[in-house]
């Protein structure tokens, strides 16, 4: 029997998973904690009062048993290029709404294959319900609405304060060695890291940025239909120089033993930004569209820091789904909820230039 209010948070004891669980608790939502680590789950269960289940991310039958009573999953157990397929297929098998907090374009490219199956059983499949990619997806659609004839889209983002969680660092490590990507004429196209840079005016400051293979090269294309998309992130001169140098070592960075070594080093670091940095930090986004006639529009967005935002948007979308507010099939956040979804997050500001 389905419990129409039950949320499974998988990977609940990770840095971002903990933030999501904490927010669910303040909202009195019905949650089951899940993941691979029994000791961490038991501790989190004692602290939160939520029940837990230990399930490996590749245990298909275990995931089906976990998800059978649940209305939806918030999947936080990355790297998602390795875990999203099994989890999403378990959701299809159990008629459970699938959401996750990935920013990996590989996931955004693969999960649309489930669109028809999801529609047939009236569930939604929505990867990217966190900072990746809610604010940028909403900004992309906002710009498309401002200039419906747009053929080109550039997006950029940066943070004040903060840092990366272990999970984000691991996902980025898995992506090393494959260079960059943009969308050109509707197709994903290779772009050497460091070959495209821009100086962006984020409003209160300017920053150098570096073109990266961010999830919007997939999601913004589906949300807007714009065939040419580039995504940039704030970067220092040394980061840009390192990106250029990395192209000579792609063959090495792709090797499994190199990645495993880097992953072990990440495990030695702190889980993520301190509470003070996360709560006082802010996210800044910029977007530009233009068309074949030379018309263009620019908009900016300022909102919560990345990890805080992820918790708020992931839970907000979960609440919408539980209330019956969802579109069956594969969706991006802006496809399902429109360009103003991000404006539901307090302190978010959007400026049209």
N, C-alpha and C positions, 0 to 999 in steps of 0.2 A: 504493500500500500504506500502511495506517495503521501508525504507530509508536505502540504502546499507552502509551508513557511520555513522548511529546513534548508539551510545552506551548509555545504561542505567546503571548508577552507583547506585545500591541500597544500602542503608546504607551510603550514600555519606557524611554525616556530622559526622561520627565517626572519630576516630584518623587516621586510615589508609585510610578510604574513602576520607578524606580531602586531603591527600597526592596524592592519585590517581587523584582526580579532578584537583588539581593544576598542575600536570604533563600533564594531558589532555589539559588543558588550554594553557600551553606553546607550545604544539604541534598543537594547533588550531583544535582539534578534536571536533566532533559534539556530545554533551552530554546532556542527561536529568538526572537531579538529582531526586532521589526518596528515600522514607523511610517512617517512621511512624510519625515523629515529625514535625508538620507543622511549628512551630516557628523557629526551627533550619534550616529547608529547605528554608524558606523564607529568612532568614539571609544569608545563603550560596548562594542563587540565586542572591541576591542583590550584594554580593561581587564578584561573579564569572561571572555574566551575563548569566548564564545558566538557562533555564526554569526548573521547578520542578513539581512533582506530589506526593501527599500524598497517600500512599497505605499501608495498614497493611500487614505484611508478611504472614498472613494466609488467606488473601482475594483472593481466586482463580480467581474470575471474574475480580477483580480490577487489579491483576497482568497480566492477559491476555490482558486487555485494555492497560496497561502500555507497554507491550512488543510487541504488534502487529506491530507497525511501526518500531521497533528497529532491527538492525542486530544482536546485541549481548548484553548480560548483564554481568557486572562485579559485582557479588553479594558479598557485604561486610557486610551484616547484620546477624551476628551470635547471639547466638551459632548455628552453622550450622546444628547440629544434629536435630534441631527443625525447621529450615527454608529452608534447601536445597531441601527437597522433593517437597514442594509446588512450589518453584521457578523453579526447573528443569522441573517439569511436565507442568508448564505454558509455559516454553520454548518449550517443545515438541508440545504443543497445538498451538503455534504461529510460529513455525519454526524459533526460535531464538537461536543462539549459547549461550550455558551456560558456564560461567566461574565463579569461586569464589576464595577466598583467605583462605580457611579453611586449618587446619592441623589435623582435627579430623578424626581418622581412620574409624569411623562409616560411615562417608560420602563417603570415598573412597571405602568402602565395599558395600554400598547400590546403588550408582549411576551406576555401571556397568550394573544393571538391565535395564537401558535405552538404552543400546548399539544398539540393533537391531532397536528400534524405531527411534533413532537418525540417523542411517545409512539410513533408509528408506526415510527420509525427508532431507538428506544431510546437517545435522548440526553436530557440535562437542559438546560433553559434557566433559568439563575439569575442575574438581575441583582442587584446590591447585596450583594456578598460582602465588603465592607469595613466600616468604621465605619458607613457607610450600607449596610445597615441591620442588620448581624448582632446587635450588643448590644441594640438597641431591639426588634428582632423577637423575640429570645429572651425579653426581659423581658415583652413583650406576651403571649406564649404562656404564660409562667410565671404571670402574673397570671390569665389565662383558666383555667388549670388549678386555681388556687387558688379561683376563683369562677366555676364553669361557667355560672352564670346571668347573667353580666355583660352589660349592655347599653350601657355607656359606658366608654371608655378615654381616659385622659390620659397622655401621655408627655412627659418633659422631659429635656434633656441640657445639659451645660455642660462646659467644659474649664478646667484650670489650666495656665497658660503656653501657649506655642505661638503659633499664628496660622494663616493660610490659605495654601495653596499657590496658585500661579498658576492651575492647572487648576480648583480649587474656586472661586476668585474669578471666573473666566470663566463657569463654570456658573451662579453666582449672578447675574452680570450679565445673562446671557441670560434669566433669569427675572424681571428687574425690569420693572415696569409692568403686571403682571397681578394684583396684590393677593395676598391670602392664600386658603387653602382649608382646610376641615375636612371630615370625613365626617359627614353627618347623615342618619339613617335609611337608611344604606346608599349614599347618593349624595354625590358631591363637591359641596360647597356653598361659594359665595364668602363670604369673610370679610375685611373691610377690614384691612389691616396696622395693627397698633397698637390694634385694637379689643378684643383679648383679651390680658390680661396676668395673671400670677400670681406670688406669691412662693413659692418652692419650698425645702423643707428637704432638702438633698442629704446630710445626715448631719453632716459636719464643718463645714458652713457653710450659710447661706441665700443665695438669689440671686433677684433679679427675673428673670422670664422673659417672653418674647414669643412669641405664637402664629405659626407659620410653616408654609408648605406643604411639609413634609418628606415623604420617601418613605413613611413609615409610614402615612400616610392611605390608601395603597393596600395596602402589604404586610401591615400588621397586620390589616387587614380580611380578607384572604385567609387569613392564618395563624390567626385567632381567630374569624372570623365576627361579631365585635362591630360593630354598625352605626353607632355614634357614636364618632368618634375625633378627638382634637385633639393636636397636637404643639407643644411649646414649647422655646425655646432660651434660655440665659442671656443677659441683655441689661442694659446700663446705662440710666440714665434718658435719656441723650442718644440712645442707639440707639432707644429706644421713641418718643421725640419725633420723631426723623427718620423712623421708620416711619410715624407718623401723617401727617407732612407729605408723604411721598412719594405718598400717595393723590391729592393735588391735581395731581401731575405724571405720573400714569400714562401719559397720552397722549404725553407727551414721552419718557418712559423706554422706551416701546415702539418708538420710531423707530430704524431701522437705523443711521443716521449717529451717533446718540447712543451706541448700544451699541458701535459700531466705535471711537469715540473712547475710551470707557472701557476697551475691550479693549487698545488700544495703550498706555494708561497702566499697565495691569496688567503688560504685557510688560516694562516698565522696572523692575519691582520684583524683589526676590530670589525665588528659586524656591519657597521655603517656610520653615518654622521651622528654626532651627539644630538641629544634632544634639543639643546639650545641652538645649535647650528640649523637643525632641520626646521624648528619652529620660527626662527627669525629670518631664515633665508627666503628668497623669492625666485620664481621662474619668469623668464622674459622670452617672449616669442615675437617673431617678425615674419611677415609674409608679403609677397608681391606676385601679382598676376599681370599678364599683358596678352594682347591679341595680335593678329596679323596686320591690323591697321595702325598699330602703335599706341592704342589705348592701354592705360595701365592703372592699377589700384594698389595701394599699400596699406596694410593694417598692422597694428601691434596688439599684443596681449600680455598682461602681467597677472600672475596668479601665485598660488601657494608653491612652496618648494617641492621638488619632484616627488619625494617619497611621501610627504604629507598629502600631496594632491592625489597620488595613486590610491592611498587608503580611502580618501573621500569619494573619488569618482568610482572606484570599484564597488564600494558599498552603496553609493547612490544608484548605480545601474542595477545592482542586485535588488534593491528595494523596488525599483520600477518593475523589474521582471516579476517579483513576487506579487505585486499589485495587478499583474495582468497586462502591464504596459510594455509590450515587446512586439517585434516583427519576426515571424518565423523565417528560418533560413539563415544563411551567412550574412552578417551585418557588420559594418564598422560603426563606431559610436555615433558619428554624425549622420550616417545613413538612417539609423534607427530613431535618433532623438533630435536631429537638427543641429544647426550651427550654434544655437544658443544654449546647448546643454552645459557647456563650460561656465556660462554665466550664472548657473544655479549654485556654483561654488562661491561662498562668501569671500569678499575682498578682491575678486577677479575684476580686472579693468580691461576694456577693449577700446582701442582708439583707431579711427580711420584717418589716414593722412591725406 
